[in-house]
Structures are given as C-alpha cells and as structure tokens.
C-alpha cells in the first residue's frame, strides 16, 4: 500500500510522517527568508560576543567568514535565516572614508535584490571602556545614515552595579552621543550592553533584550520572522509567532472537518498538522539536523495518534474535546478536528521550548521516549483547556 493510501486509510506510519515533516520543514525555513545585519566596530569591541549572545555560536562556528571587501567579512547562519556582515574598524589600516566606501558598495549591490538579500540594520559598536566619543565617529554615522539603513549604536562591556547604575564616565559618553542629535534608530537611543556574565568582578549580562526589541522595531516586516528564528534570547516572542501558526492550522483543520471526517479518513489532517509542527520548529531555530528534528517530531506526533489511530482517539481522548465538537457515528467533526490540532500545536510548542532551552547538542541526544512523554503530557493539558 502506498503512503497516500495509508494516509487515506488512517494508518499513517512513522516513516511517512517523518518524510512529510522534512519536506514541510525545508519549505518553512525557506519561507522565513533571511535577516541581514551589518555590525561595525574595532577588534576587541566585543562584536563576536554580542552576536553569539543574541544569535548563538553557530554563526561564528560556521567558518572564518567569506571576505566581501578588504574590510568586511560575511557570515551566514547554518539555517540560512541570518547573515552577518562583520565590518572591521580602522585598525585594518584603512581610513574611515575607505571603510564607508566599502559599506556603501555592499549596500548598493544588495539594494535591487529581493528583500532577503538586502541589508536590514546596522549595529555601530563601541567599547564603553574607552570612554571617548569623537567627532569623526559622529560624522561617520551621519554619512552612513544617507543609505537609509537603520543604525543602532551599541555600547559594549558596560558594567552595571547592583542598583542598576553604570560608571558615571560611561554616562557622560552616552550623553555626549545624544547631544550630537545623530540619526540613530530608534529615537536617537544608545544601547548599553554587557553580553555575558563576568564572574571575576560580579558583572551581569544586561541590555540584550532591549537591543533585540529595538532591532525588531526597525527591521522590515518581511524579515522579522527570520530575525525571530535567528535570535535565541526571547522565547516568548518565538512562542507567540508559533501560536499564530497553530491558530491557522486549527482553522484549516476545522474547514477540513466541516464535512465530518470518518476515522478511517482522518489521515487527511496529517499534512495540516505536520506542516504546522514544521513551521513551529523553524521559528524556534533549534539548530538540529533536519533528520534529527524530523525523528523527534515523528515521535511526538505518533505519541498522540490523534489522526491515524481513530480507535485511540475515541477511547482515550474523547473526554478531552469540547462538547461542541461531538463525535458521532465514528466521525471527526470540525470542532474536534480544530481542537485536536490546537492541542497538538500547543504540545509541540512545549517540546520545542524544552529543546531550545537544552541547546542543540543536548537536544540532539534526547531519547524519543522522553519526547513522547512530554508531548502527551502537554497534549492532554491543552486538550482539557480547549473544552
């Protein structure tokens, strides 16, 4: 019996689900596009630490970077949803004018390309420990702003006291920058940051969420999902986007169930539900190999058996679905199809959240039995809530 016949008969096997998830996941990642960031700053300013803190170490570990000009290297996240142009500072021996010319050339070469190839934001990074702000830096920012790319000014390695205050000398630098009334986005703000904890002097990381929020604020709408998939510090933002996918899939399942679906034909919901799970996995940016992720998704999906094991649905899950979605005559109606799809989505969000917190290396070694158990626990919770 072919895979399509199995689906029609309601007997979808794990291999079919895994294969369907892999294809849907590839498409979901392509649909995200790519967010491209230019980060400017001298060596030692902490650019790599800042990027790794917000986007993970995958970018830096992808390789030495591909030179695009004499002063700029390009790094692409393995998933393809993030591109970083690392622009070296004047320590390369090139003048600020030459560096600016290089930057303008990169921006111009991308401007007529599709959105995912264009430059979307610039982080101009300064080391707060240098405690100086020069007229040449202000001039550089003003000239670069003529390219109409949002520029965010980031102070790195800003140590903050337990009361939230920072070194008064650093405060003076921030005030000097603001007084120059530069075309910084958003609203001429300066972002003091500490990318990672420093146990030596009890300095704690801070400012990363504010910088990320501002970057979302200035990024084009068409690449915000890519930025969300790339970032690793704001799980609620990922979950919120994931829930929009779940709601859309639940609505699609309701439409499919508008004409009652016999349990024997429940496999027609599988593409809707695996497609939803693929989109959720893509927005979480788990950093797992496609095959590994598909296996975990298959283990979770078959744990519930809510589309391919009609008997299991009736005997184990009927009490969890809303009264409005009654099952009668061995069929799945619109309300039930929608509720079950929603429960699958919420359970999978919980799984992806847990995998994200573990990190790619640990997540890749999670036993499938643990995934099944977590999925079913969360599935039943969500099903109860939807009553």
C-alpha positions in Angstrom: 0.0 0.0 0.0 1.4 3.4 -0.9 1.9 6.2 1.6 -1.0 8.1 0.2 -3.2 5.0 0.6 -2.1 4.5 4.1 -3.0 8.1 4.9 -6.4 7.7 3.4 -6.9 4.5 5.4 -6.0 6.4 8.6 -2.9 4.2 9.1 -0.1 6.7 8.6 3.2 5.2 9.7 6.2 7.0 11.4 8.2 7.0 8.1 5.5 8.8 6.3 5.2 11.4 9.0 9.0 12.0 9.2 9.2 12.4 5.4 6.3 14.8 5.3 7.8 16.8 8.2 11.2 17.0 6.5 9.7 18.5 3.3 7.5 20.9 5.2 10.4 22.0 7.4 12.6 22.8 4.4 9.7 24.9 3.0 9.1 26.6 6.3 12.8 27.7 6.6 12.8 29.0 3.0 9.6 30.9 3.8 11.3 32.7 6.7 13.8 34.4 4.4 16.9 35.9 5.9 17.7 38.9 8.2 21.0 40.6 7.3 22.9 42.7 9.8 26.0 44.8 9.5 28.0 45.1 12.7 30.7 47.8 12.8 33.4 48.1 15.4 37.1 47.7 16.0 38.7 44.4 17.0 38.2 43.9 20.8 35.0 45.8 21.0 33.2 42.6 21.7 31.2 42.1 18.4 31.5 38.3 18.3 30.5 38.0 22.0 27.5 40.2 21.3 26.4 38.3 18.2 26.9 34.9 20.0 24.9 36.1 23.0 21.9 37.0 20.9 22.1 34.6 18.0 24.1 31.7 19.3 27.6 30.4 18.5 26.5 28.8 15.2 27.4 32.0 13.2 30.9 32.2 14.4 31.5 28.5 14.3 30.3 28.3 10.6 33.8 29.3 9.5 36.2 32.2 9.2 33.8 34.2 7.1 33.8 35.0 3.4 35.5 38.3 2.6 33.3 40.6 0.6 35.6 43.7 0.7 39.0 44.4 2.2 37.4 45.5 5.4 34.3 43.2 5.7 33.7 39.5 6.1 30.3 37.8 5.7 29.0 35.0 7.9 25.8 33.1 7.3 23.9 31.1 10.0 23.8 27.4 9.0 20.0 27.6 8.9 20.2 30.5 6.4 17.9 32.8 8.3 20.7 35.2 9.4 23.5 36.9 7.6 26.2 39.0 9.4 28.5 41.5 7.7 31.4 42.0 10.1 33.0 45.3 9.3 36.4 45.8 10.7 37.5 49.2 12.1 40.3 51.5 11.4 42.8 49.0 12.9 42.9 47.4 9.4 44.9 50.4 8.3 42.1 51.7 6.1 40.7 55.1 6.7 37.1 55.7 7.8 36.4 57.1 4.4 37.6 53.9 2.8 35.5 51.8 5.2 32.5 53.9 4.5 33.0 53.5 0.7 33.2 49.7 1.2 30.0 49.7 3.3 28.1 51.8 0.7 29.3 49.4 -2.0 27.9 46.4 -0.2 24.5 48.2 0.5 24.3 49.3 -3.1 25.0 45.9 -4.5 22.1 44.4 -2.5 19.5 47.2 -2.8 17.9 45.9 -6.0 17.8 42.3 -4.9 14.9 40.6 -3.2 14.3 41.7 0.5 16.1 38.7 2.0 19.3 39.7 0.3 19.2 43.3 1.3 20.8 44.9 4.4 18.2 45.5 7.1 20.0 47.1 10.1 23.4 48.2 11.3 24.9 47.9 14.8 27.6 50.5 15.3 29.5 49.1 18.3 31.8 51.0 20.7 33.7 49.7 23.7 32.5 51.6 26.8 35.8 51.1 28.5 37.5 53.5 26.0 35.4 56.3 27.5 35.6 58.7 24.5 33.3 59.9 21.7 34.9 61.6 18.8 33.6 64.0 16.1 34.9 61.6 13.4 32.6 58.9 14.7 29.6 61.2 14.6 30.5 62.2 11.1 30.8 58.5 10.0 27.3 57.8 11.4 25.7 60.8 9.6 27.3 59.9 6.3 26.3 56.2 6.6 22.7 57.2 7.5 22.4 58.6 4.0 22.0 55.0 2.8 18.6 54.8 4.7 19.6 51.7 6.7 18.6 51.9 10.4 21.7 52.4 12.6 21.6 51.3 16.2 24.5 52.5 18.5 25.6 49.8 20.9 28.0 50.3 23.8 29.6 47.0 24.8 31.2 45.8 28.0 29.1 48.2 30.2 29.3 47.0 33.7 26.3 47.7 35.8 26.1 48.0 39.6 23.6 46.1 41.7 21.4 49.2 41.8 21.3 49.3 38.0 23.6 52.3 37.7 26.7 52.4 35.4 30.0 54.2 35.6 29.4 58.0 35.5 32.1 58.4 32.9 30.2 56.0 30.6 27.0 58.0 31.3 28.9 61.1 30.1 29.8 59.3 26.8 26.2 58.4 26.3 25.1 62.0 26.9 27.7 63.3 24.5 26.4 60.9 21.8 22.8 62.1 22.4 23.8 65.7 22.3 25.1 65.2 18.8 21.5 64.5 17.8 22.5 61.7 15.4 20.1 59.9 13.1 20.2 56.8 15.3 17.3 54.4 15.5 15.0 54.3 17.3 14.7 57.8 18.6 18.4 58.6 18.9 18.8 55.9 21.6 22.1 54.4 22.8 22.1 50.8 23.9 24.5 50.0 26.8 25.1 46.2 26.9 27.0 43.5 28.7 26.9 40.4 26.5 27.8 37.9 29.1 28.3 37.5 32.9 31.7 38.3 34.2 32.2 36.2 37.4 35.5 37.9 38.0 34.0 41.2 39.1 30.4 40.0 39.5 29.2 41.9 36.4 25.9 40.5 35.0 24.8 40.4 31.4 22.2 43.1 30.5 20.8 45.2 27.7 20.5 42.4 25.1 16.7 42.2 25.2 16.4 46.0 24.7 18.8 45.8 21.7 16.8 42.9 20.2 13.5 44.7 20.8 14.8 47.8 19.0 16.2 45.7 16.1 12.7 44.2 15.6 11.3 47.7 15.8 13.4 49.0 12.8 13.6 45.7 10.8 11.3 45.4 7.7 8.2 43.4 8.4 9.1 40.9 5.7 12.3 39.7 7.6 11.0 39.8 11.2 10.2 36.1 11.2 13.7 35.3 10.1 15.1 37.6 12.9 12.8 35.8 15.3 14.0 32.4 14.2 17.7 33.5 14.5 17.5 35.1 17.9 18.0 32.9 21.0 17.1 35.1 24.0 13.4 35.8 23.6 11.4 32.5 23.9 8.1 34.3 24.5 8.4 36.1 21.1 9.1 32.7 19.4 6.1 31.1 21.2 3.8 34.0 20.2 4.7 33.5 16.5 4.4 29.8 16.8 0.9 30.2 18.2 -0.1 32.1 15.1 0.8 29.1 13.1 -1.2 26.8 15.4 -4.2 29.0 15.2 -4.0 29.0 11.4 -3.7 25.2 11.3 -6.6 24.8 13.7 -8.7 26.9 11.4 -7.7 24.8 8.4 -8.5 21.6 10.3 -11.9 23.0 11.1 -12.5 23.6 7.5 -11.4 20.1 6.6 -13.8 18.8 9.3 -16.7 20.9 8.2 -17.8 17.8 6.3 -17.4 15.2 9.0 -14.3 13.1 8.5 -14.6 9.3 9.2 -11.9 8.0 11.4 -10.8 5.8 8.5 -10.0 9.0 6.6 -8.5 11.0 9.5 -5.1 10.9 7.8 -6.2 13.9 5.6 -5.4 16.0 8.7 -1.8 14.8 8.8 -0.4 17.3 6.3 -2.0 20.2 8.1 -0.7 19.1 11.5 2.9 18.2 10.3 3.1 21.4 8.3 2.1 23.3 11.5 4.8 21.4 13.5 7.4 22.2 10.9 6.7 25.9 11.0 6.8 25.9 14.8 10.2 24.1 14.7 11.5 26.6 12.2 10.6 29.7 14.2 12.3 28.1 17.3 15.5 27.8 15.4 16.6 24.7 17.3 19.9 24.2 15.5 19.2 20.5 15.0 19.8 18.5 11.8 16.7 18.1 9.7 16.7 14.4 10.1 17.1 14.5 13.9 14.3 17.1 14.2 12.0 15.1 11.9 12.6 12.0 14.1 11.7 13.9 17.2 8.6 15.4 15.6 7.5 12.0 14.4 8.0 10.5 17.9 5.9 13.3 19.3 3.2 13.1 16.7 2.7 9.4 16.8 2.5 9.6 20.6 -0.9 11.2 20.3 -2.0 9.2 17.4 -4.8 11.7 17.1 -5.2 11.4 13.3 -4.1 8.0 12.3 -5.3 5.9 15.3 -9.1 6.6 15.3 -9.8 4.0 18.0 -7.3 5.7 20.3 -9.0 9.0 19.8 -12.3 7.6 20.7 -11.3 5.6 23.8 -8.7 7.9 25.2 -9.2 11.5 24.0 -13.0 11.9 23.6 -13.3 13.2 27.2 -10.8 16.0 26.5 -12.5 17.6 23.5 -15.2 20.3 23.6 -18.9 19.2 23.7 -19.4 21.4 20.7 -17.2 19.1 18.7 -19.2 15.9 19.4 -18.1 12.6 17.8 -21.0 10.7 16.4 -21.2 7.8 14.1 -17.4 7.3 14.1 -16.6 10.7 12.5 -14.4 13.7 13.4 -16.3 17.0 13.1 -15.0 20.5 12.6 -14.8 21.4 16.3 -12.9 18.2 17.1 -10.5 18.5 14.2 -9.7 22.1 15.3 -9.4 21.3 19.0 -7.1 18.3 18.4 -4.9 20.2 16.0 -4.7 23.1 18.5 -3.7 20.6 21.3 -1.0 19.1 19.0 0.3 22.6 18.3 0.5 23.6 21.9 2.1 20.4 22.9 4.7 20.7 20.2 5.4 24.3 21.3 6.2 23.0 24.8 8.5 20.3 23.3 10.3 22.9 21.1 10.7 25.3 24.1 12.3 22.5 26.2 14.6 21.5 23.3 15.6 25.2 22.8 16.5 25.6 26.5 18.7 22.5 26.3 20.7 23.8 23.4 21.4 21.9 20.1 24.0 19.5 21.5 21.9 18.2 24.4 18.7 18.3 22.4 20.1 16.1 19.7 20.6 13.3 22.2 17.2 13.4 23.9 15.6 9.9 23.9 12.5 9.7 21.8 10.6 8.2 24.7 11.1 11.4 26.7 9.8 13.5 23.7 6.7 11.2 23.6 6.1 11.5 27.3 6.5 15.3 27.3 4.3 15.7 24.2 1.5 13.6 25.6 1.5 15.3 29.0 1.2 18.7 27.3 -1.2 17.4 24.7 -3.7 16.3 27.4 -3.3 19.7 29.3 -4.1 21.6 26.1 -7.0 19.4 25.1 -8.5 19.9 28.6 -8.2 23.7 28.2 -9.9 23.7 24.9 -13.1 22.1 26.3 
